[in-house]
Amino acid sequence: MKKYLFLVLAVTMLVTSSAQKKSAPDAKGGAESAVKGGVGMTWIDGEAYYLVSLAPEIAFGNWGMGLDLNLHISSKDQKIRKQDFDETYDYLRIIRYLRYGTKGDEIYVRVGALDYSKLGHGFILYNYKNSPSYDTRKIGAEFDLDFGQWGLETVYGDFASSSVLGMRGYTRPLQFTPAASIPVIGGLEVGATFASDMRSDSRDTGVVVKANGTKFDTTTYNTGSLSIIGLDLGLPLFNFPVADATLYLDYAKIFNFGSGFATGIDLNFSAVGVLKVYSKFERRFGQTDKFIPAYFDAFYELERYQLSSGSFHSKAKTLEQTISPGPGYFGSLLVDVLGTLQIEGSYQKLDLNPTSGVLHLGTNTGDKIPLVSLSAGYDKRNIQNNKDVFTLDGRSLLYAEVGYKPYPFMIVSTLYTWTFAPVKDSGGNITGYQPQKRITPKVSFVFPL
């Protein structure tokens, strides 16, 4: 085993590597070509594994590609972890994504893992992730067109099966008239959104008995799919080289359930390339019973079905029990310093529900700071109070990697993740998710292309 690890380490040193820098919202330009590789140790559910990783990030002009190959070799029997390659789809998912352009370009396409996808102002689909954990990675797509007078945004969650589909078409009607040159009014944007979970979930219902004797009822395991429609207006208040702002109004209706409104403002600021600030504040109101704003979010693929009190409980079922959530607010902020350090966060909460807080935080130091490398992301739902914000439990998603660069070509780091692993029944069907943490010390070698 030692000889094997030494060989992998030697090969890894020959590849080029660098972490991809996260782009600010609607930023132009793609990531630089890079390959990230390394070896280390990781602990999954208390068992130690040797880790061999290779994660290239390659860009040619507007084109880009990311791979994600992780070999977990058991320290007990030196075998590769079977859960990583127990389906044909696992081999396809080695390609993490392919892309053309970036969000906000005239043409933008991304195929593979989707990280925090959004449609329009995000009142229906916001921060959607199609892969809730490493073991349940999926191949989805984003496809956007923006031709000035009209445009289209699309999201699809999983090509291997029916999944979440989102589409938003929009037009700038005054761009077809002489009023196109009028400040503010000329940029008026009108959009319409349709989003749906296309999965039918037709299964035999009844009682399932697990190996440990636990029984649970599956009679509600066919109530997850639903559709949402929405309309929106966007009015650019001003657009200067150093700042721009857009006022918007959104409406959404969940088929066979409730509806709601939101109005808000996007405000962005740039200080001579040194500091960039992207902010958004939104007031949500007019929400009826059986309505949840931003229904398709970062937790959706986890919340869609959950095993609770011995029975499956779908997010759609939760809608039936949602009593007039009342008004609420949502705010987000992203700060970019010198294109190197990025700090972002968002928070939403309902006025009348003390346990409705939803938080997202993230940061990335990029690859330009000497000696130090830091990347982290954190999501938490159903927040009750300040003490509850950073408690890791079934309502949390977390990754954090802290690294030290003793040499320009080397990063010594530790990666910590708190995600969810699928729980399967005897027939191989996913019956729920359970928290899973991983601690991964590793050494990476960095040689920019």
VMD Tcl script that draws the C-alpha trace (Angstrom):
set ca {
  {0.00 0.00 0.00}
  {2.85 2.40 0.78}
  {4.36 1.77 -2.66}
  {0.97 2.47 -4.24}
  {0.58 5.75 -2.40}
  {4.13 6.79 -3.28}
  {3.42 6.15 -6.98}
  {0.19 8.17 -6.85}
  {2.00 10.99 -5.06}
  {4.70 11.06 -7.73}
  {2.14 11.16 -10.54}
  {0.15 13.84 -8.73}
  {3.23 16.08 -8.53}
  {3.44 16.05 -12.32}
  {-0.03 17.49 -12.87}
  {-0.81 21.17 -12.69}
  {-3.22 22.41 -10.09}
  {-5.07 25.39 -8.72}
  {-8.48 25.95 -7.13}
  {-11.06 27.68 -9.30}
  {-11.95 31.14 -8.08}
  {-15.64 31.74 -7.60}
  {-17.07 34.52 -9.76}
  {-19.25 37.26 -8.39}
  {-22.85 37.32 -9.64}
  {-23.10 38.09 -13.34}
  {-19.37 38.66 -13.54}
  {-17.74 38.34 -16.93}
  {-14.95 35.99 -17.85}
  {-14.23 32.41 -16.91}
  {-11.84 30.58 -14.66}
  {-8.21 30.07 -15.57}
  {-7.05 26.63 -16.73}
  {-5.92 24.55 -13.79}
  {-5.70 21.05 -12.40}
  {-5.98 20.22 -8.75}
  {-4.55 16.97 -7.43}
  {-3.43 15.56 -4.12}
  {-3.33 12.73 -1.64}
  {-4.40 12.55 1.97}
  {-6.67 10.88 4.49}
  {-10.39 11.18 5.06}
  {-12.82 9.79 7.63}
  {-16.30 8.84 6.44}
  {-18.77 7.73 9.10}
  {-15.88 6.92 11.43}
  {-13.90 4.80 8.94}
  {-10.48 5.97 7.68}
  {-9.74 6.08 3.95}
  {-6.69 7.05 1.94}
  {-7.71 9.77 -0.50}
  {-6.36 10.26 -4.01}
  {-7.95 13.20 -5.83}
  {-7.71 14.81 -9.25}
  {-9.85 17.86 -10.03}
  {-8.92 19.79 -13.19}
  {-10.46 23.19 -13.97}
  {-9.69 23.92 -17.62}
  {-10.69 27.01 -19.63}
  {-10.13 27.89 -23.30}
  {-11.61 31.29 -24.02}
  {-15.33 31.01 -23.28}
  {-15.12 27.24 -22.82}
  {-14.53 25.57 -19.48}
  {-14.52 22.10 -17.93}
  {-14.22 20.71 -14.41}
  {-13.49 17.12 -13.38}
  {-13.82 15.55 -9.96}
  {-12.19 12.14 -9.43}
  {-11.83 10.99 -5.84}
  {-10.56 7.52 -4.95}
  {-11.28 6.53 -1.35}
  {-9.12 3.51 -0.45}
  {-10.02 1.73 2.77}
  {-7.27 1.65 5.39}
  {-8.58 -1.76 6.49}
  {-8.54 -3.80 3.28}
  {-6.99 -1.36 0.75}
  {-10.08 -1.58 -1.47}
  {-11.74 1.36 -3.22}
  {-14.94 2.47 -1.48}
  {-17.68 0.64 -3.36}
  {-20.31 3.40 -2.89}
  {-18.23 5.67 -5.16}
  {-18.54 3.38 -8.21}
  {-21.54 1.12 -7.74}
  {-23.50 2.52 -10.71}
  {-22.65 3.35 -14.34}
  {-23.74 6.91 -13.62}
  {-20.90 7.24 -11.10}
  {-18.35 7.08 -13.92}
  {-20.13 9.78 -15.92}
  {-20.15 12.04 -12.87}
  {-16.35 12.19 -12.91}
  {-16.99 15.07 -15.32}
  {-18.17 17.65 -12.79}
  {-19.23 20.17 -15.41}
  {-18.76 21.54 -18.92}
  {-19.58 25.17 -19.64}
  {-19.60 27.87 -22.28}
  {-19.59 31.49 -21.11}
  {-20.67 32.67 -17.67}
  {-23.98 33.70 -16.15}
  {-24.98 37.07 -17.63}
  {-23.32 36.54 -21.03}
  {-25.31 36.55 -24.26}
  {-24.93 32.77 -24.36}
  {-24.29 30.68 -21.24}
  {-24.35 26.87 -21.03}
  {-23.34 24.62 -18.14}
  {-23.77 20.83 -18.00}
  {-23.01 18.77 -14.88}
  {-23.15 19.71 -11.20}
  {-25.20 22.85 -10.55}
  {-24.07 25.13 -7.73}
  {-26.61 27.71 -6.52}
  {-28.65 28.05 -9.72}
  {-31.13 30.92 -9.97}
  {-33.99 32.04 -12.23}
  {-34.74 35.75 -12.49}
  {-34.79 37.40 -9.08}
  {-34.96 34.04 -7.30}
  {-38.51 34.12 -5.94}
  {-39.22 30.61 -7.28}
  {-35.82 28.97 -7.84}
  {-32.89 30.34 -5.82}
  {-29.53 28.77 -4.88}
  {-30.75 25.42 -6.19}
  {-28.17 22.59 -5.93}
  {-28.83 19.43 -7.90}
  {-26.21 17.36 -6.00}
  {-26.82 17.35 -2.22}
  {-23.76 15.18 -1.51}
  {-20.77 13.50 -3.16}
  {-22.61 10.16 -3.22}
  {-25.65 11.63 -5.02}
  {-23.98 13.76 -7.67}
  {-26.14 14.41 -10.73}
  {-25.70 15.74 -14.24}
  {-27.96 18.71 -14.88}
  {-27.80 21.82 -17.07}
  {-28.21 25.58 -17.26}
  {-28.83 27.32 -20.59}
  {-29.28 31.10 -20.92}
  {-29.69 33.47 -23.86}
  {-29.68 37.29 -23.68}
  {-30.13 39.14 -26.98}
  {-30.89 42.56 -25.50}
  {-34.53 42.79 -26.53}
  {-35.42 39.36 -25.16}
  {-33.85 36.44 -23.36}
  {-34.26 33.01 -21.78}
  {-33.01 31.26 -18.63}
  {-33.33 27.50 -18.07}
  {-32.36 24.95 -15.41}
  {-32.68 21.15 -15.42}
  {-31.58 19.04 -12.47}
  {-30.79 15.49 -13.66}
  {-30.51 14.01 -17.17}
  {-30.59 10.46 -15.79}
  {-34.26 10.78 -14.82}
  {-37.12 13.21 -14.46}
  {-36.06 16.12 -12.29}
  {-36.51 19.81 -11.51}
  {-37.15 21.90 -14.64}
  {-37.13 25.68 -14.58}
  {-37.64 28.16 -17.44}
  {-37.86 31.94 -17.50}
  {-38.51 33.96 -20.62}
  {-38.25 37.72 -20.56}
  {-38.42 40.72 -22.83}
  {-37.50 44.38 -22.69}
  {-40.53 45.66 -24.61}
  {-39.45 49.29 -24.97}
  {-36.28 48.15 -26.75}
  {-38.55 47.52 -29.76}
  {-39.67 51.19 -29.79}
  {-38.12 54.68 -30.02}
  {-38.37 54.77 -26.20}
  {-35.43 52.36 -25.98}
  {-33.04 55.25 -25.36}
  {-35.06 56.78 -22.52}
  {-33.13 56.48 -19.22}
  {-34.60 54.03 -16.67}
  {-37.86 53.33 -18.50}
  {-36.13 52.06 -21.63}
  {-34.66 49.12 -19.75}
  {-37.97 47.84 -18.32}
  {-37.94 44.03 -18.23}
  {-40.99 41.75 -18.12}
  {-40.53 38.06 -17.33}
  {-42.53 34.86 -16.86}
  {-41.29 31.73 -15.06}
  {-42.38 28.11 -15.00}
  {-40.68 25.63 -12.65}
  {-41.70 22.06 -11.90}
  {-40.51 18.87 -10.27}
  {-41.20 16.44 -13.10}
  {-40.82 13.25 -11.06}
  {-44.02 11.21 -10.81}
  {-42.82 9.01 -7.92}
  {-45.21 6.18 -8.73}
  {-44.32 3.39 -6.30}
  {-46.05 0.63 -4.46}
  {-47.24 1.93 -1.13}
  {-47.34 0.09 2.12}
  {-45.12 -0.73 5.08}
  {-41.38 -1.37 4.70}
  {-39.42 -3.24 7.36}
  {-35.71 -2.39 7.60}
  {-33.02 -4.87 8.65}
  {-33.03 -3.56 12.20}
  {-36.76 -4.23 12.52}
  {-37.85 -0.60 12.19}
  {-41.11 -0.16 10.29}
  {-42.15 2.90 8.35}
  {-45.09 3.77 6.15}
  {-44.54 4.78 2.50}
  {-48.12 5.68 1.61}
  {-47.18 9.37 1.14}
  {-44.25 8.60 -1.14}
  {-46.01 9.82 -4.28}
  {-46.76 13.43 -3.43}
  {-43.52 15.23 -4.25}
  {-44.04 16.63 -7.75}
  {-45.62 20.04 -8.29}
  {-45.37 23.09 -10.56}
  {-45.02 26.83 -9.99}
  {-45.65 29.77 -12.31}
  {-44.55 33.35 -11.83}
  {-44.51 36.84 -13.33}
  {-41.96 39.58 -12.69}
  {-41.12 43.18 -13.56}
  {-37.65 44.71 -13.41}
  {-36.84 48.41 -13.71}
  {-33.19 49.56 -13.83}
  {-33.13 52.74 -11.73}
  {-29.62 53.74 -12.81}
  {-26.58 52.22 -14.43}
  {-23.28 54.06 -13.91}
  {-19.72 52.72 -14.19}
  {-19.43 52.63 -10.38}
  {-22.96 51.64 -9.37}
  {-26.25 50.26 -10.68}
  {-29.63 49.46 -9.16}
  {-32.74 47.58 -10.28}
  {-36.18 47.70 -8.67}
  {-38.34 44.60 -9.16}
  {-41.70 43.02 -8.37}
  {-42.38 39.26 -8.42}
  {-45.49 37.09 -8.18}
  {-45.58 33.29 -7.83}
  {-48.37 30.71 -7.71}
  {-47.89 27.05 -6.75}
  {-50.37 24.87 -8.65}
  {-53.09 23.53 -6.30}
  {-51.51 25.44 -3.40}
  {-50.89 29.08 -2.46}
  {-49.30 32.24 -3.87}
  {-47.26 35.26 -2.84}
  {-45.58 38.52 -3.88}
  {-42.16 40.07 -3.38}
  {-40.70 43.46 -4.16}
  {-37.08 44.41 -3.79}
  {-34.00 46.13 -5.05}
  {-30.67 44.93 -6.45}
  {-27.86 47.40 -5.70}
  {-24.29 46.92 -6.91}
  {-21.20 49.08 -6.35}
  {-17.66 49.06 -7.73}
  {-14.69 51.16 -6.56}
  {-12.08 51.27 -9.33}
  {-11.67 47.50 -9.33}
  {-10.58 47.47 -5.68}
  {-13.92 46.76 -4.04}
  {-17.12 45.34 -5.50}
  {-20.36 45.03 -3.54}
  {-23.45 43.17 -4.74}
  {-26.50 43.56 -2.49}
  {-30.18 42.70 -2.56}
  {-33.07 43.36 -0.21}
  {-36.53 41.93 -0.71}
  {-39.84 42.31 1.09}
  {-42.22 39.38 0.79}
  {-45.94 39.91 1.31}
  {-49.41 38.77 0.27}
  {-48.51 35.16 0.98}
  {-51.51 32.87 1.33}
  {-51.77 29.51 3.06}
  {-49.82 26.67 1.44}
  {-47.04 28.83 -0.01}
  {-43.25 28.78 0.45}
  {-41.11 31.42 -1.36}
  {-37.98 30.22 -3.22}
  {-39.44 26.70 -3.07}
  {-36.61 25.19 -5.13}
  {-33.58 26.10 -3.00}
  {-30.24 24.71 -1.78}
  {-32.02 22.15 0.43}
  {-34.69 21.05 -2.04}
  {-33.15 17.73 -3.09}
  {-32.78 16.85 0.60}
  {-36.15 18.16 1.77}
  {-38.14 16.71 -1.09}
  {-38.51 13.49 0.87}
  {-37.51 12.96 4.46}
  {-37.94 10.08 6.86}
  {-39.61 11.52 9.96}
  {-41.21 9.67 12.86}
  {-41.12 6.43 10.92}
  {-42.86 7.82 7.81}
  {-41.88 9.57 4.62}
  {-42.74 13.24 4.63}
  {-42.45 15.25 1.42}
  {-41.91 18.98 1.05}
  {-45.11 19.08 -1.00}
  {-46.90 17.55 1.99}
  {-45.46 20.33 4.13}
  {-47.20 22.85 1.88}
  {-50.58 21.37 2.79}
  {-49.87 22.16 6.43}
  {-48.42 25.66 5.90}
  {-50.73 28.23 7.50}
  {-50.50 31.78 6.14}
  {-46.77 32.43 6.63}
  {-47.41 36.17 6.51}
  {-44.94 38.83 5.42}
  {-41.18 38.40 5.63}
  {-37.89 39.67 4.31}
  {-34.85 38.46 2.42}
  {-31.42 40.04 2.06}
  {-28.12 39.09 0.44}
  {-24.66 40.65 0.24}
  {-21.46 39.77 -1.61}
  {-18.21 41.69 -1.12}
  {-15.27 41.19 -3.50}
  {-11.88 42.70 -2.58}
  {-9.32 43.00 -5.37}
  {-10.88 40.04 -7.14}
  {-9.24 37.83 -4.51}
  {-11.20 37.77 -1.26}
  {-14.93 37.17 -1.57}
  {-17.41 37.07 1.29}
  {-21.10 36.43 0.67}
  {-24.18 35.86 2.75}
  {-27.97 35.81 2.59}
  {-30.73 35.53 5.17}
  {-34.50 35.21 5.03}
  {-37.16 35.06 7.72}
  {-40.92 35.39 8.15}
  {-42.26 38.03 10.53}
  {-44.71 35.68 12.28}
  {-42.66 32.47 12.37}
  {-39.73 32.46 14.84}
  {-38.27 29.24 13.37}
  {-38.29 30.26 9.69}
  {-34.76 31.66 9.38}
  {-32.67 30.45 6.41}
  {-28.98 31.41 6.19}
  {-26.32 31.06 3.50}
  {-22.67 32.09 3.99}
  {-19.60 31.65 1.82}
  {-16.05 32.90 1.39}
  {-13.10 32.30 -0.93}
  {-9.60 33.79 -0.87}
  {-8.80 32.66 -4.39}
  {-5.20 31.86 -5.31}
  {-3.49 35.25 -5.07}
  {-2.88 35.52 -1.31}
  {0.56 34.19 -0.28}
  {0.83 31.43 2.32}
  {-2.92 31.11 3.02}
  {-5.81 29.43 1.22}
  {-9.38 29.51 2.54}
  {-12.70 28.40 1.06}
  {-15.95 27.79 2.93}
  {-19.71 27.56 2.48}
  {-22.51 27.16 5.01}
  {-26.30 26.76 4.74}
  {-28.77 26.50 7.62}
  {-32.57 26.41 7.66}
  {-35.28 26.66 10.35}
  {-33.10 28.97 12.45}
  {-34.72 29.87 15.77}
  {-32.24 32.20 17.49}
  {-28.61 33.36 17.46}
  {-27.39 30.29 19.35}
  {-29.01 28.07 16.75}
  {-27.22 29.64 13.76}
  {-23.99 27.62 13.84}
  {-25.21 24.33 15.34}
  {-24.55 21.49 12.90}
  {-27.53 19.13 12.62}
  {-30.02 17.81 10.10}
  {-30.76 21.38 8.99}
  {-27.16 22.18 7.99}
  {-24.83 21.95 4.99}
  {-21.16 22.89 5.43}
  {-17.80 22.70 3.73}
  {-14.60 24.42 4.84}
  {-11.04 24.05 3.59}
  {-8.11 25.78 5.28}
  {-4.72 25.52 3.65}
  {-1.12 26.60 4.15}
  {1.21 27.17 1.19}
  {4.80 26.48 2.33}
  {5.88 26.75 -1.31}
  {4.16 28.40 -4.29}
  {3.52 24.95 -5.78}
  {2.24 23.20 -2.63}
  {-0.88 23.48 -0.45}
  {-1.20 21.57 2.82}
  {-4.86 21.71 3.81}
  {-7.70 20.14 5.76}
  {-11.19 19.85 4.25}
  {-14.23 19.43 6.49}
  {-17.66 18.70 5.03}
  {-21.05 18.17 6.63}
  {-23.51 16.89 4.03}
  {-26.02 14.07 3.75}
  {-25.63 10.47 2.63}
  {-28.52 8.55 1.05}
  {-30.14 5.71 3.01}
  {-31.29 2.88 0.74}
  {-33.70 0.00 1.33}
  {-33.07 -3.62 0.34}
  {-34.20 -2.86 -3.21}
  {-31.65 -0.08 -3.65}
  {-34.25 2.71 -3.42}
  {-33.34 5.87 -1.53}
  {-35.48 6.01 1.60}
  {-34.06 9.15 3.15}
  {-30.86 10.97 4.07}
  {-28.69 11.01 7.16}
  {-25.99 13.53 8.16}
  {-22.49 12.61 7.02}
  {-19.26 14.37 7.98}
  {-15.87 14.02 6.34}
  {-12.48 15.26 7.56}
  {-9.84 15.22 4.83}
  {-6.20 16.26 5.46}
  {-4.34 16.43 2.15}
  {-1.39 17.78 0.24}
  {-1.97 19.40 -3.17}
  {0.59 20.49 -5.72}
  {-0.03 23.69 -7.63}
  {1.46 24.51 -11.04}
  {-0.71 27.00 -13.06}
  {-1.03 26.19 -16.75}
}
mol new
graphics top color blue
foreach p $ca { graphics top sphere $p radius 0.5 }
foreach p [lrange $ca 0 end-1] q [lrange $ca 1 end] { graphics top cylinder $p $q radius 0.2 }
display resetview
